[in-house]
Structure formats: C-alpha cells, structure tokens
C-alpha cells in the first residue's frame, strides 16, 4: 500500500508519490479569486480584470491621485467610512481603555519577549569597521512601513513581531497602515500592539493602495524606505509590483508547518500542532513526516477527534486535506525530506531533537521538542514569527533586525595604496575596453 485516505489526513508511504502530492510546491501564479471578489473587481473597472491588472491600476491611481485614491479604495474594499486617515493619539488612548487588563498584559509581555530577543540579536549583528583602507558603515533605515494585517481576524501579534525588530534596529520612523472597521475605527488590540511596539504613526489604509501609499508617499501618508509585513493576496501582488521602487521585506504566502515525529511522539500533540496552523487558512499547508505508519494513522485519528472543538474547524479541515502525512524509513530520510520541503516552521517531536538540529539546513524556524510548540513562536517565544514560506527557506531568513539595517562600503586609501593597487586596476580596465577607467588611475599615478 502506498497511500491511505484514512480520514482527513492522507497518509503516503511511497516517497516518489509523496514528492508529487503532499510535498509538492504549487508555483506562485495568478490567483483564482472567489466568484464574488472577481465580480466586484470586474464591476470596479468595467471590464474583466486579472488580479495583477487590478493591483496595477490601483497603484497608478494612488501615484496620480494620492490620498483620494487611497481613501476611495480602502473604504470600498473594507466597507468602512471615516473622515481622517491618521489615527489620533486620543483614539489610541481610547484603545488602551477598551482592551482588558489581561489582553494588555499579554501584548506587553509579547513585546518585551520579542524586544529582548532582538536586542540580543543586535549584539551579534554586523558592525561598522575600518581596516587597511576599506571598511563599512552599518546604519538603520530611516523609515519603515508596517502593514498591520488583519481585518475580520485581528492579529496584534503580527504587529508586534513586525515592528519591534525595526525599533530595536534603530529605525526612527515606523509607520503603520491598517484596515478600518465599518464605523471607521481600528480594532483596539491592533492600536495597543502598535503603540507598545513603537509604531510612531498609524493610518487607515489597506490592501494594494496602502502599499502604494507607503511606496510613493501621499499628502498624508509619508513615503518610507522599506515595507514590511504579511498581508492578503492583493498586498502580496502589490509588493511584487512595487519591488525596486521601494524596499520590500519578502513575499509571504500561506502559513505552513512540518511536524517531524518519531514513533515515541504523542500523536495528540502532533495533531494539535498541525491543527494550530491549519486553522489559519484553507491554503495553509500542515505536513507530518514520521518514521511509523502506525504513528501517522494515530495522528490522523487524533486530528479527527480534535477538529470538532475548533471554532474554525471547516477551515482547518480544508487545510488538513491539502496537507498530509509521509512515512519515511528512518529519521535521516525524514530530515532529508524536510530539508527538501524547506518549511516555514519545522517542529521536531522526536526523542532527541537536539541531535537532529545539526542536520537541519532549510527551515524558517525550528521548534525542538514538546515544550517548544510552534504556537509559542507565534506569540511569546521571542524571534519574529514572520518567516519565509513556499520553500523560500532554502535562501531566505525570518524577519530580523538585519532586515532593518543597511551596509555602506567605505574606501579610504592612502597614496601608497593607490600606487600598489592602481596598476592592476588600470590593467583590468584596459582589458575590459574601458579606457576612461584606466586613465582615471593612470593620471593619478603620472602625477606622483
């Protein structure tokens, strides 16, 4: 038997089949939108319009119209109404009054944990130096735009995990943009998270129009050096289209978690970790790799037992059906498959997770053992939970203070250095047919 359709979680024992199904990557292409969303886009522009063209036209409108376009599109898509784009200090103060003490303390605790981790990370970051006539300057960005994702689903944790690393890195102007609710207010949890994280100004702007506003600057929203944070499909497309005109942190897709478990792992905990990510989105990818068919079947059963208790069980079930379980021959093969998949989150629920850590090459974050569930990483562990998805962990890293720093090379050579290095440079320039380059060096040497 190579595959089993037991319950929602498919179990695959043939590795070639696993690579074609459970572990297959779907290329990021033109998305297929829900019928109602596509109809709304077509009605907006008066003609059948692809998502990419929809975003392109929004960006152009913001470039030429500024605030008017940002407000028009944000209010249309969010179903909101307001007169002022910028959130006032009084509104932020009201938000602190509106949240419970428990919610405030949880956000403040998360901010402190994330800050401490990234302060430690700063101690190990590159620093300015000068040696033998060359060196580098390390400087923080002047300004950063934080996309405060979430409208119906409020995600204050994403605000914390995106903004705090920038503040720790030394960015002086941290601008937040967020969708407004129907009455024009912003969810107080997001405002509290933003203020405690160090966001300096907050604006009611969402989707592609918010990305464009941060990139170009408008009458009200300042232009920033780089845009950070995950968002929906139109934010993602806008970030792709604006890359090069403004700094972009990364392109983020749906969340994914790979649980690597041996036959001693608790199937109930394996199932809980998979479901924790599955409830995010029907496009989330929860994957189990285990060394035991019995374990795979036990996790599948545990998932069915736990699904009905989730408020978002329909979403979670769809995601579980999208993912699956793979049975490997041993842990070495299992970790090799995990490295091929390059997951956003890699959970090692094995007897000795520390022994496997040196073998991990491709993962956004690694979570070792039952006491380190990925959900802690989402909130209070410390490292930013904004991590590479879609296999990008092969070449990309989680969001960190490094994303908010830039390096400038410095060259300060002496006359002796010029005499020693110049002839070689002139020779290379002439070999490339760049006579002006060569003469720039030779004139200096002739004048000595």
RAQUI-V322160 format. One record per residue. N is the residue number from 1. RES is the residue in one letter. PSI is psi in degrees with one decimal (none if undefined). OMEGA is omega in radians with two decimals (none if undefined). NEAR is the number of other ideal C-beta (glycine too) atoms within 8 Angstrom. Layout:
n;res;psi;omega;near
N;RES;PSI;OMEGA;NEAR
N;RES;PSI;OMEGA;NEAR
This chain:
n;res;psi;omega;near
1;X;130.8;-3.14;4
2;X;-20.1;3.13;6
3;X;151.4;3.12;11
4;X;135.7;3.12;9
5;X;30.0;-3.14;4
6;X;118.8;3.05;9
7;X;-150.8;-3.07;7
8;X;-30.6;-3.07;9
9;X;112.8;3.09;16
10;X;142.4;-3.11;12
11;X;123.3;-3.08;14
12;X;129.9;3.14;15
13;X;-16.0;3.10;10
14;X;120.9;-3.02;8
15;X;-36.4;3.10;9
16;X;-42.2;3.09;6
17;X;-38.6;3.13;10
18;X;-41.5;3.14;13
19;X;-28.3;-3.13;9
20;X;-14.9;-3.05;6
21;X;-85.3;-3.03;11
22;X;-42.5;-3.05;11
23;X;8.6;-3.12;11
24;X;141.3;3.08;7
25;X;129.8;3.07;6
26;X;119.7;-3.11;5
27;X;144.5;3.08;4
28;X;108.7;-3.07;6
29;X;-170.3;3.11;5
30;X;118.7;-3.06;6
31;X;152.5;3.02;6
32;X;118.0;-3.06;3
33;X;158.5;3.01;9
34;X;147.4;-3.05;5
35;X;-43.5;-3.10;6
36;X;-38.7;3.14;6
37;X;-43.9;-3.14;8
38;X;-40.3;3.11;9
39;X;-40.8;3.13;8
40;X;-39.1;3.11;8
41;X;-45.6;3.14;12
42;X;-39.6;3.13;11
43;X;-37.9;-3.13;7
44;X;-44.6;-3.05;9
45;X;-7.7;3.08;10
46;X;15.5;-3.13;5
47;X;154.5;3.07;5
48;X;127.0;-2.99;4
49;X;129.0;3.10;11
50;X;158.7;3.07;7
51;X;-39.9;-3.14;13
52;X;-42.5;3.12;9
53;X;-36.3;3.06;9
54;X;-49.4;-3.14;14
55;X;-40.3;-3.12;13
56;X;-40.1;-3.13;9
57;X;-35.4;3.06;10
58;X;-45.4;-3.14;16
59;X;-43.7;-3.14;14
60;X;-38.4;3.12;8
61;X;-41.8;3.11;12
62;X;-39.1;3.14;16
63;X;-39.3;-3.05;8
64;X;-29.6;-3.04;7
65;X;-18.8;3.12;8
66;X;-131.9;-3.06;11
67;X;-41.4;-3.05;11
68;X;-43.2;3.14;7
69;X;-40.2;3.14;13
70;X;-47.4;-3.13;17
71;X;-44.6;-3.10;9
72;X;-49.5;-3.10;9
73;X;-41.5;-3.11;14
74;X;-44.9;-3.13;17
75;X;-35.4;3.13;12
76;X;-47.7;-3.04;8
77;X;-30.5;-3.13;8
78;X;-12.0;-3.07;12
79;X;35.9;-3.04;6
80;X;167.6;3.10;13
81;X;129.8;3.12;6
82;X;163.6;-3.12;9
83;X;-25.2;-3.11;3
84;X;129.7;3.14;6
85;X;-37.7;-3.07;11
86;X;135.8;3.07;9
87;X;129.4;-3.06;10
88;X;163.9;3.06;7
89;X;-35.1;3.11;5
90;X;-39.8;3.11;6
91;X;-39.6;3.10;11
92;X;-41.2;3.09;14
93;X;-41.2;3.09;8
94;X;-34.8;3.14;9
95;X;-40.2;3.12;14
96;X;-31.7;3.09;11
97;X;-29.2;-3.03;6
98;X;-32.2;-3.10;6
99;X;153.5;3.11;11
100;X;162.1;3.10;5
101;X;-37.0;3.14;5
102;X;-43.0;3.13;6
103;X;-44.0;3.12;10
104;X;-46.9;-3.10;11
105;X;-36.1;3.13;8
106;X;-43.0;3.11;9
107;X;-45.5;-3.13;15
108;X;-38.9;3.11;9
109;X;-44.3;3.13;9
110;X;-42.8;3.12;12
111;X;-44.7;-3.10;13
112;X;-41.0;3.12;8
113;X;-45.2;-3.13;11
114;X;-39.0;3.12;15
115;X;-47.2;-3.11;11
116;X;-44.2;-3.14;9
117;X;-47.0;-3.06;11
118;X;-24.4;2.98;16
119;X;-39.6;3.05;9
120;X;-39.3;3.10;8
121;X;-36.9;3.11;12
122;X;-32.5;3.13;10
123;X;-20.5;-3.12;6
124;X;11.8;-3.13;5
125;X;162.9;3.06;10
126;X;147.3;3.14;7
127;X;158.9;3.11;5
128;X;145.9;3.08;7
129;X;162.5;3.02;6
130;X;125.3;-3.11;7
131;X;128.6;3.05;6
132;X;40.0;3.05;3
133;X;-2.1;3.09;8
134;X;162.6;3.13;10
135;X;-161.3;3.10;10
136;X;152.4;3.01;10
137;X;133.5;3.05;8
138;X;120.1;-3.08;10
139;X;145.4;3.03;8
140;X;157.5;2.99;11
141;X;152.0;3.07;14
142;X;-42.0;-3.07;7
143;X;148.0;3.13;14
144;X;140.6;3.06;15
145;X;128.6;-3.12;12
146;X;116.9;3.05;16
147;X;111.4;-3.09;15
148;X;86.6;-2.97;13
149;X;158.1;3.07;10
150;X;130.7;3.06;11
151;X;-75.7;3.04;7
152;X;-44.5;3.04;4
153;X;116.9;-3.08;5
154;X;129.1;-3.04;8
155;X;71.1;3.11;9
156;X;-26.8;3.14;11
157;X;-35.2;3.13;11
158;X;-33.9;3.06;14
159;X;-47.5;-3.13;16
160;X;-49.3;-3.01;15
161;X;-13.9;3.08;13
162;X;-41.6;-3.03;15
163;X;-41.8;-3.02;15
164;X;-44.9;3.12;15
165;X;-35.3;3.12;17
166;X;-41.6;3.12;18
167;X;-43.3;3.12;12
168;X;-37.2;-3.14;12
169;X;-18.4;3.09;13
170;X;11.6;3.08;7
171;X;128.1;-3.03;13
172;X;-28.7;-3.11;6
173;X;107.2;-3.14;11
174;X;110.8;-3.04;13
175;X;131.4;3.09;17
176;X;140.8;3.02;14
177;X;142.0;-3.04;16
178;X;151.0;3.01;13
179;X;146.4;3.05;12
180;X;157.5;3.05;13
181;X;176.7;-3.04;11
182;X;-36.9;-3.11;7
183;X;5.4;3.10;6
184;X;-8.7;3.12;10
185;X;162.2;3.06;7
186;X;140.2;-3.12;14
187;X;128.6;-3.06;9
188;X;-29.4;3.12;11
189;X;-38.9;3.12;12
190;X;-39.0;-3.13;15
191;X;-41.7;3.10;14
192;X;-44.7;3.13;16
193;X;-41.5;-3.12;14
194;X;-47.0;-3.10;15
195;X;-43.7;3.13;10
196;X;-27.0;-3.12;10
197;X;-15.7;3.12;12
198;X;12.4;3.06;9
199;X;127.8;-2.99;13
200;X;-36.4;3.12;6
201;X;147.4;-3.08;10
202;X;136.0;-3.11;14
203;X;145.3;3.03;15
204;X;99.5;3.11;16
205;X;139.6;-3.04;12
206;X;169.6;3.00;13
207;X;-155.6;-3.10;15
208;X;-33.1;-3.12;14
209;X;-31.1;3.09;15
210;X;-41.3;3.10;15
211;X;-44.8;3.14;16
212;X;-39.9;3.14;15
213;X;-41.9;3.11;16
214;X;-33.5;-3.11;15
215;X;-44.5;-3.08;12
216;X;-33.2;-2.90;10
217;X;143.3;3.08;8
218;X;-172.3;3.10;10
219;X;-28.9;-3.05;4
220;X;-41.0;-3.06;7
221;X;124.4;-3.12;14
222;X;148.1;2.99;8
223;X;140.1;3.14;9
224;X;167.3;3.13;13
225;X;-31.1;-3.05;8
226;X;146.2;-3.10;14
227;X;136.2;-3.05;16
228;X;153.6;2.95;13
229;X;147.8;3.09;12
230;X;162.1;3.09;8
231;X;-172.2;3.13;12
232;X;-172.2;-3.01;7
233;X;-36.0;-3.10;8
234;X;-31.9;3.01;13
235;X;-43.4;-3.13;15
236;X;-46.0;3.13;12
237;X;-40.5;3.13;12
238;X;-40.6;3.11;15
239;X;-39.7;3.09;13
240;X;-44.8;-3.06;8
241;X;-25.8;-3.10;10
242;X;-4.5;-3.13;14
243;X;131.3;-3.10;8
244;X;-32.6;3.06;4
245;X;-27.4;3.09;5
246;X;154.2;3.08;13
247;X;140.7;3.12;7
248;X;130.7;-3.10;10
249;X;-52.3;3.14;10
250;X;173.8;3.05;9
251;X;116.6;-3.05;9
252;X;134.0;3.06;9
253;X;-168.9;3.12;8
254;X;151.3;-3.09;9
255;X;156.8;-3.14;11
256;X;143.2;3.09;14
257;X;133.2;3.05;18
258;X;117.2;3.07;14
259;X;119.6;3.09;13
260;X;115.6;-3.00;15
261;X;138.8;2.99;14
262;X;-174.4;-3.05;12
263;X;-4.2;3.11;9
264;X;-6.4;-3.13;5
265;X;151.0;3.11;13
266;X;114.8;-3.10;7
267;X;-28.0;3.11;11
268;X;-41.6;3.12;8
269;X;-38.0;3.07;11
270;X;-45.5;3.14;17
271;X;-41.8;-3.13;13
272;X;-40.4;-3.13;11
273;X;-38.9;3.11;15
274;X;-42.1;-3.12;18
275;X;-31.1;3.13;15
276;X;-35.8;3.09;11
277;X;-33.0;-3.11;16
278;X;-31.4;-3.07;14
279;X;-9.9;3.12;13
280;X;-45.4;-2.85;9
281;X;144.1;3.07;8
282;X;-19.7;3.13;7
283;X;1.4;3.07;8
284;X;155.2;-3.10;16
285;X;98.3;3.04;12
286;X;125.9;-3.08;15
287;X;137.1;3.02;17
288;X;130.3;2.94;16
289;X;124.6;-3.08;13
290;X;161.2;3.13;18
291;X;6.9;-3.03;12
292;X;125.2;3.05;9
293;X;-39.1;3.11;8
294;X;-38.4;3.11;7
295;X;-42.7;3.12;15
296;X;-43.6;3.13;14
297;X;-36.9;3.13;11
298;X;-39.5;3.10;9
299;X;-40.8;3.10;17
300;X;-42.3;3.12;14
301;X;-40.9;-3.14;11
302;X;-35.8;3.10;13
303;X;-44.2;3.14;15
304;X;-34.7;3.13;9
305;X;-35.3;-3.05;8
306;X;-25.4;-3.06;12
307;X;-47.1;-3.07;13
308;X;-21.4;-3.09;6
309;X;-7.8;-3.11;5
310;X;136.7;3.08;10
311;X;-33.7;-3.12;4
312;X;45.7;-3.02;7
313;X;-31.0;3.13;11
314;X;-41.5;3.09;6
315;X;-46.3;-3.11;12
316;X;-41.2;-3.13;13
317;X;-41.9;3.13;11
318;X;-40.0;3.14;9
319;X;-40.4;3.11;18
320;X;-41.4;3.12;15
321;X;-27.3;3.11;9
322;X;-32.9;-3.14;10
323;X;-136.4;3.12;14
324;X;-177.7;3.14;12
325;X;140.2;3.11;15
326;X;132.9;3.11;15
327;X;116.2;3.12;11
328;X;162.3;-3.12;12
329;X;-35.7;-3.12;4
330;X;176.9;-3.09;7
331;X;-33.2;3.13;11
332;X;-43.9;3.10;7
333;X;-37.2;-3.13;10
334;X;-44.1;-3.13;13
335;X;-31.6;3.07;12
336;X;-41.1;3.09;8
337;X;-39.7;3.12;14
338;X;-41.8;3.12;15
339;X;-35.6;3.07;12
340;X;-42.7;-3.08;9
341;X;-30.6;3.12;11
342;X;66.4;-3.03;11
343;X;159.6;2.99;14
344;X;-49.6;3.13;12
345;X;132.1;3.08;16
346;X;114.1;-3.12;14
347;X;119.2;-3.12;13
348;X;93.5;3.10;12
349;X;72.5;-3.10;15
350;X;168.0;-3.07;12
351;X;-39.7;-3.12;4
352;X;78.7;-3.08;6
353;X;-30.5;-3.14;10
354;X;-33.1;-3.13;6
355;X;-27.0;-3.13;6
356;X;-23.5;-3.04;13
357;X;-42.3;3.13;10
358;X;-18.2;-3.12;5
359;X;-11.0;-3.12;8
360;X;124.8;3.11;12
361;X;-33.5;-3.02;5
362;X;102.8;3.05;11
363;X;144.7;3.07;15
364;X;-46.9;3.10;13
365;X;145.2;3.13;13
366;X;132.4;-3.08;8
367;X;114.0;-2.96;13
368;X;110.8;2.99;8
369;X;173.4;-3.03;8
370;X;-23.0;-3.12;8
371;X;-1.2;-3.10;4
372;X;60.5;-3.13;10
373;X;151.6;-3.11;13
374;X;-30.2;-3.12;13
375;X;-33.8;3.04;8
376;X;-36.8;3.08;10
377;X;-30.7;3.12;13
378;X;-27.0;-2.98;7
379;X;-64.5;-2.86;10
380;X;8.3;3.14;7
381;X;-46.9;3.12;9
382;X;-59.8;3.11;8
383;X;146.5;3.12;10
384;X;136.7;3.12;13
385;X;1.8;3.08;12
386;X;106.9;-2.98;14
387;X;159.5;-3.12;12
388;X;139.8;3.13;13
389;X;175.7;3.02;12
390;X;23.2;-3.12;8
391;X;0.4;-3.12;8
392;X;-12.6;3.10;11
393;X;-10.3;3.02;13
394;X;-26.7;-3.06;7
395;X;-5.4;-3.07;4
396;X;167.4;-3.06;8
397;X;164.1;3.02;7
398;X;157.8;3.05;11
399;X;136.0;-3.11;13
400;X;-179.8;3.10;11
401;X;-24.8;-3.13;13
402;X;-29.9;-3.13;8
403;X;-18.2;-3.11;11
404;X;4.4;3.11;13
405;X;153.9;3.02;13
406;X;153.2;-3.07;7
407;X;133.7;3.03;9
408;X;123.3;3.10;7
409;X;144.4;-3.13;7
410;X;130.8;3.08;9
411;X;121.2;-3.11;6
412;X;81.3;-3.00;7
413;X;152.5;3.10;8
414;X;171.6;3.07;6
415;X;-35.2;3.11;6
416;X;-38.6;3.09;6
417;X;-42.3;3.13;9
418;X;-43.1;-3.13;11
419;X;-33.4;-3.09;9
420;X;-41.3;-3.05;6
421;X;-29.8;-3.00;9
422;X;-49.6;-3.10;12
423;X;-37.8;3.12;8
424;X;-41.6;3.12;7
425;X;-44.1;3.14;10
426;X;-39.5;3.13;13
427;X;-43.5;3.11;9
428;X;-39.0;-3.14;8
429;X;-43.4;3.13;12
430;X;-35.7;3.10;10
431;X;-29.6;3.12;6
432;X;0.3;3.14;7
433;X;18.7;-3.11;5
434;X;79.9;-3.05;8
435;X;-37.3;3.14;8
436;X;-38.2;3.07;6
437;X;-48.4;-3.09;11
438;X;-43.7;-3.09;12
439;X;-29.1;3.08;8
440;X;-37.3;3.10;8
441;X;-48.4;-3.01;13
442;X;-35.7;3.12;10
443;X;-36.3;3.13;8
444;X;-40.6;-3.13;10
445;X;-35.4;3.13;12
446;X;-29.8;-3.08;6
447;X;1.4;-3.10;5
448;X;none;none;6
